[in-house]
Amino acid sequence: MSSTGAAEPAVTGRTWRALSVLLAGMFMALLDTTIVNVALPPIRNSLNASEATLSWIISGYALAFGLALIPAGRLGDRLGHKWVFFAGLSLFTLASLACGFARSDLQLVVSRVAQGLACGVYVPAVTAFIQLLFPPRARGRAFAVMGSVIGVSTALGPILGGLIIQAAGEENGWRLVFWVNLPIGVLTLIAAAVLLPRKSASQTLSGGVDWLGLLLVTGGLVAVLVPLIQGEDAGWPPWTFLSIAGGLLLLVSFALWENAYARRGRGPLVPPGLFRHRAFTGGVVLALIYFAAFTSIFFVISLLWQAGLGHTALETGLVSLPFAIGNIIGAAQSNRLAKRYGRTVLIAGAALVTAGLTAVWLVLLLTPADGLSHWQFLVPLFVAGLGNGFFIAPNTSFIVATVAPAEAGAASGVVAAVQRIGSAIGIAVVGSVLFGTLVVRGNTPAAVATGFSEAATNAILVSACLSLAALLLVLALPRRVR
């Protein structure tokens, strides 16, 4: 409720219909983080795509998504969230069309980055509208519905992708994986034009977007990611190390610029004051590492199961089904358990993910390639999914709770961006390990399976170690949230 004593907005049927429009957009954004994994081997065969291209298809989307989140929120405050949502969703729909029409790996990567950028533009409007349309007493229910949509869309991705490719064949199937967004996108745009309120922001925000800060952080992250993804293909020439060093220098320059920008009374992209809270800094590092750990495993499993072991896309999607089921169960209980047990739920979640990934690694290490089956991964992936469900939903709340309430909005934006950037870094690092240790000794299917199995073992070990580091960092968060 505002300080002027204005009445809380009434929650009507139209309000819930507007929420359904917003969540349709959220559904597509999160579906595309996982549905494309099972399409990677068909894309590789169809476009003769390089190993680096496969990494870029996933990490480019996540990086563009994360980098666009904070400035898009600011633009929504200035221009109105309705038209920022509409513009972002329009770009996402067009980019999905372009992805399906791609005739080269470069065209696909560029279109995929545009997809991620579009998601980063319109997703902040979803949470902004929930704040605007729902009074505090009803807001928790709206956010709970949003959390369920996020969990279901992420879990549904591999299965839906597998079904599409199984039904349409590899060449048409991977294109339909992108085109499935078209009817949903068009219908959502029509509904958004009708149902979303026009006046969605005060539109009196002072100052502009910190474009130099955005340029510095984008340049820094791209300069670090490019050699991590391309280095293995190129044989790690000197430019890769120079690029990483230059990227780190740009990120340091970004931090210095943000401090200087804030001292001038302007609105920096990332408020430096947030990082005066040591617990918040630890929480941001936790979000980065955790998302690097768990999002990369599906990239590895998809390539192992299809390119290495010769299974279909649908069979690959079914391998990840136990994780999806565990994720949904854990997410459904996480908020209730977090209120009762506090940080212990996050510790339990991170511990279960670490145990599950470690078990997956042990299965790969101890089982010959020709003896691998989806049944061996059922329990480990269910355990990891259950832990992920416990962790994801309350994670942001706990990190944001480390700062003052007045800083909560900025802190939420930073955490959301870091989560996506962590996904991009995880794919880059784990993909580099996977392809860097992939050695196929012979031209037989057995040799290919053995080579992919050994490389996947190394890659999953990296994910498990990142998950263990995240578990230790949970201790930086407060025991309870406000």
C-alpha positions in Angstrom: 0.0 0.0 0.0 1.3 3.4 -0.9 2.2 6.1 1.6 -0.6 8.3 0.2 -3.2 5.9 1.6 -4.4 4.8 -1.9 -6.6 1.7 -1.8 -5.1 -1.6 -2.7 -5.8 -2.9 -6.2 -8.8 -5.2 -6.4 -8.1 -8.8 -7.5 -10.7 -9.6 -10.2 -11.1 -12.2 -12.9 -9.4 -9.9 -15.3 -6.4 -9.6 -13.0 -5.9 -13.4 -13.0 -6.4 -13.5 -16.8 -3.7 -10.8 -17.1 -1.4 -13.0 -14.9 -2.0 -16.0 -17.2 -0.8 -13.8 -20.2 2.3 -12.9 -18.4 3.0 -16.4 -17.3 2.6 -17.7 -20.9 5.6 -15.5 -21.7 7.5 -16.7 -18.7 6.6 -20.3 -19.7 8.2 -19.9 -23.2 11.4 -18.2 -21.8 12.1 -21.0 -19.3 11.0 -23.8 -21.7 13.6 -22.7 -24.1 16.4 -23.0 -21.5 15.9 -26.8 -21.6 13.9 -27.9 -24.7 16.9 -27.2 -27.0 19.3 -29.6 -25.2 17.8 -32.6 -26.9 17.9 -30.9 -30.2 21.7 -30.3 -30.1 22.7 -33.6 -31.8 20.2 -33.2 -34.7 21.4 -29.6 -35.1 25.0 -30.9 -35.2 24.1 -33.3 -38.0 21.9 -31.0 -39.9 24.1 -27.9 -40.0 27.5 -29.7 -39.6 27.8 -27.5 -36.5 31.1 -27.4 -34.5 31.3 -28.3 -30.9 31.8 -24.7 -29.9 28.5 -23.9 -31.8 26.6 -26.3 -29.6 27.9 -24.5 -26.5 27.0 -21.1 -28.0 23.4 -22.2 -28.7 22.9 -22.7 -24.9 25.3 -20.3 -23.3 24.6 -17.4 -25.8 20.9 -17.6 -24.9 21.6 -17.6 -21.2 24.2 -14.8 -21.3 22.0 -12.5 -23.4 19.0 -13.3 -21.2 21.0 -12.4 -18.0 22.6 -9.2 -19.4 19.3 -7.7 -20.6 17.4 -8.3 -17.3 18.5 -5.2 -15.3 18.4 -2.5 -18.0 15.0 -3.9 -19.2 13.5 -3.4 -15.8 14.7 0.2 -15.8 13.2 0.7 -19.3 9.9 -0.7 -18.1 9.8 1.8 -15.2 10.4 4.6 -17.7 8.2 3.5 -20.7 5.6 1.3 -19.1 5.9 -2.4 -18.6 3.1 -3.3 -21.0 4.9 -2.2 -24.1 8.3 -3.4 -22.9 6.7 -6.8 -22.4 5.0 -6.6 -25.8 8.2 -5.5 -27.6 10.3 -8.2 -25.9 7.8 -11.0 -26.7 7.5 -9.9 -30.3 11.3 -10.0 -30.7 11.3 -13.5 -29.0 8.6 -14.8 -31.4 10.5 -13.5 -34.5 13.8 -14.8 -33.2 12.2 -18.2 -32.7 11.1 -18.1 -36.3 14.6 -17.2 -37.4 16.1 -20.0 -35.4 14.0 -22.6 -37.2 14.9 -21.2 -40.6 18.6 -21.1 -39.9 20.8 -22.5 -42.7 24.1 -22.2 -40.9 25.5 -22.5 -37.4 26.3 -18.8 -37.4 22.7 -17.9 -38.3 21.4 -20.1 -35.5 23.7 -18.7 -32.9 22.8 -15.1 -33.8 19.1 -15.9 -33.7 19.5 -17.8 -30.5 21.3 -14.8 -28.8 18.4 -12.6 -30.1 16.0 -15.0 -28.4 17.8 -14.7 -25.1 18.0 -10.9 -25.4 14.3 -10.8 -26.0 13.6 -12.9 -22.9 15.7 -10.6 -20.8 13.7 -7.7 -22.1 10.2 -9.0 -21.3 10.7 -11.3 -18.2 11.2 -8.4 -15.7 7.8 -7.1 -16.7 6.2 -10.3 -15.3 7.4 -9.7 -11.7 6.8 -5.9 -12.1 3.1 -6.5 -13.1 2.6 -8.9 -10.2 3.8 -6.2 -7.8 1.4 -3.7 -9.5 -1.7 -5.8 -10.0 -1.8 -7.7 -6.8 -2.0 -6.3 -3.2 0.4 -7.7 -0.7 -2.0 -10.3 0.7 -2.6 -11.8 -2.7 0.9 -11.4 -4.1 2.3 -14.5 -2.4 -0.3 -16.7 -4.2 0.5 -15.0 -7.6 4.3 -15.6 -7.1 3.6 -19.2 -6.0 1.7 -19.8 -9.3 4.7 -18.2 -11.2 7.1 -20.5 -9.4 5.0 -23.5 -10.4 5.0 -22.4 -14.1 8.8 -22.0 -13.9 9.2 -25.5 -12.5 6.8 -27.1 -15.0 8.2 -25.3 -18.1 11.8 -26.2 -17.2 10.9 -29.8 -16.5 8.7 -30.2 -19.6 11.4 -29.0 -22.0 13.4 -32.2 -22.6 10.3 -34.4 -22.9 8.5 -32.0 -25.2 11.6 -31.6 -27.4 12.1 -35.3 -27.5 8.4 -35.9 -28.6 8.6 -33.2 -31.3 11.8 -34.7 -32.8 10.5 -38.2 -32.5 7.3 -37.3 -34.4 8.8 -35.0 -37.1 12.3 -36.6 -37.6 15.6 -35.0 -36.9 15.8 -32.4 -39.7 12.3 -31.0 -39.3 12.1 -31.8 -35.6 14.9 -29.5 -34.4 13.3 -26.6 -36.4 9.9 -27.3 -34.8 11.5 -27.2 -31.4 11.9 -23.4 -32.0 8.7 -23.0 -34.0 6.5 -24.3 -31.2 6.9 -20.8 -29.7 5.2 -19.2 -32.7 1.5 -20.0 -32.0 1.9 -19.4 -28.3 3.8 -16.2 -28.9 1.2 -14.8 -31.3 -1.8 -15.7 -29.1 0.0 -14.2 -26.1 0.7 -11.0 -27.9 -3.0 -10.6 -28.8 -4.0 -11.3 -25.3 -1.4 -8.9 -23.9 -2.6 -6.1 -26.1 -6.2 -6.6 -24.7 -5.7 -7.6 -21.1 -2.6 -5.8 -19.7 -3.2 -2.4 -18.3 -1.7 0.5 -20.2 -0.5 2.5 -17.2 1.9 0.1 -15.6 4.6 2.4 -14.2 5.0 5.8 -12.6 7.1 6.7 -15.7 8.8 9.4 -13.7 12.1 7.6 -13.0 14.9 10.1 -12.9 18.2 9.5 -14.7 18.8 7.1 -17.6 20.1 3.6 -18.1 23.8 3.1 -17.3 24.8 2.3 -20.9 28.5 2.5 -20.3 28.2 0.1 -17.4 26.2 -2.3 -19.5 28.8 -2.1 -22.3 31.7 -2.8 -19.9 30.0 -5.8 -18.2 28.8 -7.2 -21.6 32.3 -6.8 -23.1 34.0 -8.3 -20.1 31.7 -11.4 -20.0 31.9 -12.0 -23.7 35.7 -11.6 -23.7 35.9 -14.3 -21.0 33.3 -16.7 -22.5 34.5 -16.6 -26.1 37.9 -18.3 -25.4 36.3 -20.7 -23.0 33.9 -21.9 -25.7 36.2 -21.5 -28.8 39.5 -22.3 -27.2 39.3 -26.1 -27.5 38.4 -26.0 -31.2 41.2 -23.5 -31.9 43.9 -25.3 -29.9 44.2 -22.6 -27.2 46.2 -20.1 -29.2 47.6 -16.9 -27.4 44.6 -14.8 -28.2 42.4 -17.0 -26.0 44.5 -16.1 -22.9 44.7 -12.5 -23.9 41.0 -12.3 -24.3 40.4 -13.8 -20.8 42.8 -11.3 -19.3 41.2 -8.4 -21.2 37.7 -9.6 -20.1 38.8 -9.6 -16.4 40.2 -6.1 -16.9 36.9 -4.9 -18.3 35.0 -6.4 -15.4 37.3 -4.6 -12.9 36.7 -1.4 -14.9 33.0 -2.1 -14.7 33.2 -2.2 -10.9 35.2 1.0 -10.7 32.8 2.8 -13.1 29.7 1.7 -11.0 31.3 3.2 -7.9 32.1 6.4 -9.7 28.6 6.6 -11.3 26.9 6.1 -7.9 29.0 8.8 -6.3 27.8 11.2 -8.9 24.2 10.6 -7.7 23.2 8.5 -10.8 21.5 5.2 -10.9 24.2 2.5 -11.7 23.4 -0.8 -13.4 24.5 -2.7 -10.3 24.3 -0.5 -7.1 27.8 -0.9 -5.4 26.2 -0.5 -2.0 24.7 -4.0 -2.3 28.2 -5.5 -2.1 28.9 -3.8 1.2 26.8 -6.6 2.7 29.2 -9.6 2.8 26.4 -12.1 3.0 24.9 -10.6 -0.2 28.2 -10.9 -2.0 28.5 -14.5 -0.8 24.9 -15.2 -2.0 25.6 -13.7 -5.5 28.7 -16.0 -5.8 26.5 -18.9 -4.6 23.9 -18.1 -7.3 26.6 -17.9 -10.0 28.2 -21.3 -9.0 25.0 -23.2 -8.3 23.5 -22.3 -11.7 26.8 -23.1 -13.4 26.6 -26.6 -11.7 23.1 -27.9 -12.4 22.2 -26.4 -15.7 25.2 -27.9 -17.4 24.4 -31.5 -16.7 21.6 -31.7 -19.3 23.9 -30.4 -22.0 26.3 -33.2 -21.2 23.6 -35.9 -20.8 21.9 -35.0 -24.1 25.2 -35.2 -26.1 26.2 -38.5 -24.4 22.9 -40.2 -24.8 22.3 -39.2 -28.5 25.7 -38.5 -30.1 27.6 -41.0 -28.0 25.2 -43.9 -27.3 23.0 -43.5 -30.3 19.6 -43.1 -28.5 16.7 -41.1 -29.8 15.8 -37.5 -28.7 12.7 -38.9 -26.9 14.8 -41.5 -25.0 17.1 -38.7 -24.1 14.2 -36.6 -22.8 13.1 -39.6 -20.7 16.5 -39.8 -19.0 15.9 -36.4 -17.5 12.3 -37.2 -16.5 13.3 -38.3 -12.9 15.0 -34.9 -12.4 11.9 -33.1 -13.6 9.6 -35.1 -11.3 11.9 -34.5 -8.3 12.1 -30.8 -9.2 8.3 -30.4 -9.2 7.9 -32.2 -5.9 10.7 -30.2 -4.2 9.5 -26.9 -5.5 5.9 -27.5 -4.4 7.2 -28.0 -0.8 10.1 -25.5 -0.7 8.4 -22.3 0.4 6.5 -24.1 3.2 9.6 -25.8 4.4 11.7 -22.6 4.1 9.3 -20.8 6.4 9.6 -23.6 9.0 13.2 -24.5 8.8 14.9 -21.5 7.2 18.3 -21.9 5.7 18.4 -25.6 6.5 16.1 -26.2 3.4 18.7 -24.6 1.2 21.5 -26.7 2.8 19.4 -29.8 2.3 18.7 -28.9 -1.3 22.3 -28.2 -2.2 23.4 -31.4 -0.4 20.9 -33.5 -2.4 22.0 -32.0 -5.7 25.6 -32.6 -4.8 24.8 -36.2 -3.8 22.8 -36.8 -7.0 25.5 -35.4 -9.3 28.2 -37.4 -7.5 26.1 -40.5 -8.0 25.7 -39.8 -11.7 29.5 -39.3 -11.9 30.1 -42.7 -10.1 27.7 -44.5 -12.5 29.6 -43.1 -15.5 33.0 -43.9 -13.9 32.2 -47.5 -12.9 29.9 -48.6 -15.8 31.2 -49.5 -19.3 29.6 -47.4 -22.0 27.8 -50.4 -23.5 26.3 -51.1 -20.1 24.7 -47.7 -19.5 20.9 -47.4 -19.3 18.5 -44.8 -18.1 17.5 -47.0 -15.1 20.9 -46.4 -13.5 20.3 -42.6 -13.5 16.7 -42.8 -12.2 17.5 -42.5 -8.5 20.5 -40.1 -8.8 18.7 -37.7 -11.0 15.5 -37.8 -8.9 17.5 -37.0 -5.8 19.3 -34.1 -7.7 15.9 -32.8 -9.0 14.3 -33.0 -5.5 17.2 -31.0 -4.1 17.0 -28.5 -7.0 13.3 -28.0 -6.3 14.1 -27.3 -2.6 16.8 -24.8 -3.5 15.6 -22.8 -6.5 12.4 -21.3 -5.2 13.6 -19.8 -1.8 17.1 -19.2 -3.0 16.5 -15.6 -4.3 14.5 -14.7 -1.2 17.3 -15.7 1.1 19.9 -13.7 -0.9 17.8 -10.6 -1.1 17.1 -10.8 2.6 20.8 -10.0 3.3 20.2 -6.4 2.2 17.9 -3.6 3.5 14.3 -3.7 2.3 14.8 -0.5 0.3 17.5 -2.3 -1.7 15.4 -5.4 -2.3 14.3 -4.5 -5.8 17.8 -3.9 -7.1 19.1 -7.0 -5.3 16.5 -9.2 -7.0 17.5 -7.9 -10.4 21.2 -8.6 -9.7 20.5 -12.1 -8.5 18.3 -13.0 -11.5 21.0 -11.7 -13.9 23.7 -13.6 -12.1 21.7 -16.8 -12.2 21.5 -16.6 -16.0 25.2 -15.6 -16.4 26.1 -18.5 -14.2 24.3 -20.8 -16.6 26.2 -19.4 -19.5 29.6 -19.8 -17.7 28.7 -23.4 -16.6 27.9 -24.4 -20.2 31.2 -22.8 -21.4 33.4 -24.5 -18.7 31.7 -27.9 -18.7 31.4 -27.9 -22.5 35.1 -27.1 -22.8 35.9 -30.1 -20.5 33.6 -32.4 -22.4 34.9 -31.6 -25.8 38.5 -31.1 -24.6 38.7 -34.7 -23.2 36.6 -36.3 -26.0 38.9 -38.9 -27.6 37.3 -41.5 -30.0 39.7 -44.3 -30.7 38.3 -45.9 -33.8 35.2 -45.6 -36.1 33.0 -48.2 -34.5 29.9 -47.3 -32.4 31.5 -48.9 -29.4 34.5 -46.6 -29.7 32.3 -43.5 -30.1 30.3 -44.6 -27.0 33.4 -45.2 -24.9 34.9 -41.8 -25.9 31.7 -39.9 -25.1 31.3 -41.8 -21.8 34.8 -41.0 -20.6 34.4 -37.3 -21.6 31.0 -37.1 -19.9 32.5 -38.6 -16.8 35.0 -35.7 -16.6 32.4 -33.1 -17.4 29.9 -34.3 -14.7 32.8 -34.3 -12.2 33.2 -30.6 -12.8 29.5 -30.1 -12.2 29.6 -32.1 -9.0 32.5 -30.1 -7.7 30.7 -26.8 -8.5 27.7 -28.1 -6.7 29.8 -28.9 -3.6 31.3 -25.4 -3.7 27.7 -24.0 -3.8 26.8 -26.2 -0.8 29.6 -24.6 1.2 28.5 -21.1 0.2 25.0 -21.6 1.4 26.4 -21.0 4.9 26.9 -17.3 3.9 23.2 -16.8 3.8 21.1 -15.8 6.9 19.4 -18.5 8.9 16.0 -16.9 8.3 14.5 -14.4 5.9 12.4 -11.4 6.8 
